[in-house]
Amino acid sequence: MDPRWLFPLLAVGFAIAAAWRWNRTRQWRGAAQTWALMAAIFGAVGWWLNNAG
């Protein structure tokens, strides 16, 4: 699997999980915040992989 498309795909999945969790609990603490952090990390790595040369 090519990580150049896998990491952005995972970032979207984590962002969806964060939105779903926030929608269920209406709290931006705990799991929703963790899913959003994972989305940001995987999105940043995906961006770096696609722009690293």
N, CA, C and O atoms as CSV, one atom per row, in Angstrom:
chain,resi,resn,atom,element,x,y,z
A,1,MET,N,N,0.828,-1.183,0.000
A,1,MET,CA,C,0.000,0.000,0.000
A,1,MET,C,C,0.873,1.248,0.000
A,1,MET,O,O,1.880,1.323,0.703
A,2,ASP,N,N,0.480,2.187,-0.774
A,2,ASP,CA,C,1.218,3.435,-0.883
A,2,ASP,C,C,0.788,4.388,0.229
A,2,ASP,O,O,-0.376,4.786,0.273
A,3,PRO,N,N,1.693,4.762,1.124
A,3,PRO,CA,C,1.318,5.638,2.236
A,3,PRO,C,C,0.937,7.049,1.793
A,3,PRO,O,O,0.327,7.793,2.561
A,4,ARG,N,N,1.292,7.424,0.561
A,4,ARG,CA,C,0.934,8.763,0.087
A,4,ARG,C,C,-0.574,8.939,-0.041
A,4,ARG,O,O,-1.066,10.061,0.077
A,5,TRP,N,N,-1.320,7.864,-0.277
A,5,TRP,CA,C,-2.776,7.985,-0.299
A,5,TRP,C,C,-3.411,7.354,0.939
A,5,TRP,O,O,-4.552,7.668,1.278
A,6,LEU,N,N,-2.680,6.469,1.614
A,6,LEU,CA,C,-3.237,5.814,2.793
A,6,LEU,C,C,-3.339,6.772,3.983
A,6,LEU,O,O,-4.349,6.767,4.687
A,7,PHE,N,N,-2.318,7.587,4.217
A,7,PHE,CA,C,-2.337,8.486,5.366
A,7,PHE,C,C,-3.442,9.537,5.259
A,7,PHE,O,O,-4.125,9.773,6.256
A,8,PRO,N,N,-3.656,10.180,4.111
A,8,PRO,CA,C,-4.796,11.108,4.026
A,8,PRO,C,C,-6.143,10.398,4.192
A,8,PRO,O,O,-7.076,10.964,4.760
A,9,LEU,N,N,-6.242,9.187,3.708
A,9,LEU,CA,C,-7.479,8.423,3.876
A,9,LEU,C,C,-7.734,8.121,5.350
A,9,LEU,O,O,-8.862,8.245,5.825
A,10,LEU,N,N,-6.696,7.729,6.067
A,10,LEU,CA,C,-6.827,7.500,7.502
A,10,LEU,C,C,-7.169,8.794,8.242
A,10,LEU,O,O,-7.946,8.774,9.196
A,11,ALA,N,N,-6.599,9.906,7.811
A,11,ALA,CA,C,-6.901,11.197,8.437
A,11,ALA,C,C,-8.384,11.529,8.297
A,11,ALA,O,O,-9.005,12.012,9.244
A,12,VAL,N,N,-8.941,11.275,7.138
A,12,VAL,CA,C,-10.370,11.519,6.934
A,12,VAL,C,C,-11.193,10.601,7.826
A,12,VAL,O,O,-12.180,11.033,8.423
A,13,GLY,N,N,-10.795,9.350,7.918
A,13,GLY,CA,C,-11.505,8.407,8.784
A,13,GLY,C,C,-11.470,8.836,10.242
A,13,GLY,O,O,-12.484,8.748,10.935
A,14,PHE,N,N,-10.320,9.297,10.717
A,14,PHE,CA,C,-10.212,9.769,12.092
A,14,PHE,C,C,-11.042,11.037,12.305
A,14,PHE,O,O,-11.639,11.216,13.367
A,15,ALA,N,N,-11.082,11.907,11.310
A,15,ALA,CA,C,-11.893,13.121,11.424
A,15,ALA,C,C,-13.377,12.785,11.501
A,15,ALA,O,O,-14.124,13.412,12.253
A,16,ILE,N,N,-13.797,11.807,10.729
A,16,ILE,CA,C,-15.191,11.360,10.790
A,16,ILE,C,C,-15.494,10.766,12.163
A,16,ILE,O,O,-16.558,11.017,12.729
A,17,ALA,N,N,-14.566,9.984,12.695
A,17,ALA,CA,C,-14.752,9.405,14.029
A,17,ALA,C,C,-14.844,10.506,15.082
A,17,ALA,O,O,-15.651,10.402,16.006
A,18,ALA,N,N,-14.038,11.552,14.962
A,18,ALA,CA,C,-14.091,12.664,15.916
A,18,ALA,C,C,-15.432,13.381,15.843
A,18,ALA,O,O,-16.037,13.694,16.868
A,19,ALA,N,N,-15.889,13.637,14.623
A,19,ALA,CA,C,-17.183,14.315,14.459
A,19,ALA,C,C,-18.322,13.455,14.991
A,19,ALA,O,O,-19.240,13.962,15.635
A,20,TRP,N,N,-18.262,12.172,14.726
A,20,TRP,CA,C,-19.304,11.259,15.209
A,20,TRP,C,C,-19.318,11.223,16.732
A,20,TRP,O,O,-20.381,11.284,17.351
A,21,ARG,N,N,-18.140,11.124,17.330
A,21,ARG,CA,C,-18.055,11.068,18.788
A,21,ARG,C,C,-18.523,12.371,19.420
A,21,ARG,O,O,-19.231,12.355,20.427
A,22,TRP,N,N,-18.129,13.510,18.830
A,22,TRP,CA,C,-18.573,14.798,19.349
A,22,TRP,C,C,-20.087,14.932,19.214
A,22,TRP,O,O,-20.745,15.455,20.113
A,23,ASN,N,N,-20.641,14.464,18.099
A,23,ASN,CA,C,-22.078,14.544,17.884
A,23,ASN,C,C,-22.837,13.693,18.901
A,23,ASN,O,O,-23.930,14.069,19.323
A,24,ARG,N,N,-22.276,12.560,19.297
A,24,ARG,CA,C,-22.913,11.691,20.287
A,24,ARG,C,C,-22.868,12.268,21.685
A,24,ARG,O,O,-23.858,12.200,22.415
A,25,THR,N,N,-21.731,12.837,22.073
A,25,THR,CA,C,-21.553,13.272,23.460
A,25,THR,C,C,-21.687,14.776,23.648
A,25,THR,O,O,-21.947,15.228,24.763
A,26,ARG,N,N,-21.517,15.559,22.594
A,26,ARG,CA,C,-21.505,17.025,22.652
A,26,ARG,C,C,-20.439,17.547,23.603
A,26,ARG,O,O,-20.592,18.607,24.210
A,27,GLN,N,N,-19.360,16.787,23.722
A,27,GLN,CA,C,-18.227,17.209,24.533
A,27,GLN,C,C,-16.970,17.141,23.680
A,27,GLN,O,O,-16.775,16.204,22.906
A,28,TRP,N,N,-16.126,18.145,23.836
A,28,TRP,CA,C,-14.884,18.176,23.070
A,28,TRP,C,C,-13.721,17.687,23.914
A,28,TRP,O,O,-12.590,18.139,23.735
A,29,ARG,N,N,-13.983,16.782,24.818
A,29,ARG,CA,C,-12.956,16.209,25.674
A,29,ARG,C,C,-12.896,14.718,25.426
A,29,ARG,O,O,-13.820,14.118,24.876
A,30,GLY,N,N,-11.800,14.140,25.838
A,30,GLY,CA,C,-11.678,12.696,25.784
A,30,GLY,C,C,-11.529,12.159,24.375
A,30,GLY,O,O,-10.630,12.554,23.633
A,31,ALA,N,N,-12.424,11.254,24.018
A,31,ALA,CA,C,-12.292,10.520,22.761
A,31,ALA,C,C,-12.382,11.422,21.533
A,31,ALA,O,O,-11.612,11.246,20.589
A,32,ALA,N,N,-13.298,12.374,21.525
A,32,ALA,CA,C,-13.440,13.253,20.357
A,32,ALA,C,C,-12.159,14.043,20.107
A,32,ALA,O,O,-11.729,14.206,18.965
A,33,GLN,N,N,-11.567,14.522,21.169
A,33,GLN,CA,C,-10.325,15.289,21.036
A,33,GLN,C,C,-9.181,14.389,20.571
A,33,GLN,O,O,-8.338,14.809,19.778
A,34,THR,N,N,-9.155,13.168,21.060
A,34,THR,CA,C,-8.110,12.223,20.662
A,34,THR,C,C,-8.247,11.858,19.191
A,34,THR,O,O,-7.250,11.812,18.471
A,35,TRP,N,N,-9.473,11.597,18.737
A,35,TRP,CA,C,-9.685,11.285,17.312
A,35,TRP,C,C,-9.278,12.464,16.438
A,35,TRP,O,O,-8.670,12.275,15.385
A,36,ALA,N,N,-9.607,13.674,16.866
A,36,ALA,CA,C,-9.230,14.860,16.092
A,36,ALA,C,C,-7.714,15.035,16.046
A,36,ALA,O,O,-7.162,15.412,15.012
A,37,LEU,N,N,-7.045,14.764,17.159
A,37,LEU,CA,C,-5.590,14.831,17.176
A,37,LEU,C,C,-4.983,13.807,16.224
A,37,LEU,O,O,-4.037,14.114,15.499
A,38,MET,N,N,-5.519,12.605,16.226
A,38,MET,CA,C,-5.034,11.571,15.299
A,38,MET,C,C,-5.254,11.998,13.855
A,38,MET,O,O,-4.393,11.777,13.004
A,39,ALA,N,N,-6.402,12.610,13.574
A,39,ALA,CA,C,-6.674,13.101,12.216
A,39,ALA,C,C,-5.649,14.152,11.808
A,39,ALA,O,O,-5.158,14.145,10.680
A,40,ALA,N,N,-5.331,15.056,12.732
A,40,ALA,CA,C,-4.350,16.102,12.427
A,40,ALA,C,C,-2.963,15.513,12.184
A,40,ALA,O,O,-2.260,15.934,11.266
A,41,ILE,N,N,-2.575,14.551,12.994
A,41,ILE,CA,C,-1.254,13.933,12.842
A,41,ILE,C,C,-1.154,13.194,11.514
A,41,ILE,O,O,-0.193,13.375,10.767
A,42,PHE,N,N,-2.147,12.364,11.226
A,42,PHE,CA,C,-2.102,11.603,9.977
A,42,PHE,C,C,-2.233,12.530,8.765
A,42,PHE,O,O,-1.630,12.273,7.723
A,43,GLY,N,N,-3.014,13.598,8.894
A,43,GLY,CA,C,-3.109,14.571,7.809
A,43,GLY,C,C,-1.786,15.274,7.562
A,43,GLY,O,O,-1.400,15.487,6.413
A,44,ALA,N,N,-1.090,15.636,8.632
A,44,ALA,CA,C,0.208,16.302,8.490
A,44,ALA,C,C,1.236,15.375,7.865
A,44,ALA,O,O,2.004,15.790,6.997
A,45,VAL,N,N,1.253,14.122,8.301
A,45,VAL,CA,C,2.199,13.156,7.727
A,45,VAL,C,C,1.856,12.901,6.255
A,45,VAL,O,O,2.748,12.806,5.412
A,46,GLY,N,N,0.572,12.792,5.958
A,46,GLY,CA,C,0.158,12.611,4.555
A,46,GLY,C,C,0.561,13.785,3.688
A,46,GLY,O,O,1.012,13.600,2.557
A,47,TRP,N,N,0.403,14.992,4.208
A,47,TRP,CA,C,0.816,16.179,3.466
A,47,TRP,C,C,2.325,16.169,3.244
A,47,TRP,O,O,2.810,16.472,2.154
A,48,TRP,N,N,3.056,15.817,4.300
A,48,TRP,CA,C,4.515,15.764,4.197
A,48,TRP,C,C,4.962,14.732,3.172
A,48,TRP,O,O,5.863,14.995,2.377
A,49,LEU,N,N,4.340,13.565,3.187
A,49,LEU,CA,C,4.721,12.517,2.226
A,49,LEU,C,C,4.455,12.950,0.783
A,49,LEU,O,O,5.237,12.635,-0.113
A,50,ASN,N,N,3.374,13.659,0.563
A,50,ASN,CA,C,3.028,14.090,-0.797
A,50,ASN,C,C,3.857,15.267,-1.271
A,50,ASN,O,O,3.938,15.521,-2.473
A,51,ASN,N,N,4.479,15.997,-0.341
A,51,ASN,CA,C,5.254,17.177,-0.723
A,51,ASN,C,C,6.731,17.028,-0.417
A,51,ASN,O,O,7.460,18.019,-0.464
A,52,ALA,N,N,7.200,15.839,-0.109
A,52,ALA,CA,C,8.584,15.655,0.310
A,52,ALA,C,C,9.520,15.311,-0.846
A,52,ALA,O,O,10.609,14.783,-0.619
A,53,GLY,N,N,9.136,15.586,-2.011
A,53,GLY,CA,C,10.090,15.362,-3.084
A,53,GLY,C,C,9.617,14.379,-4.047
A,53,GLY,O,O,10.313,14.079,-5.016
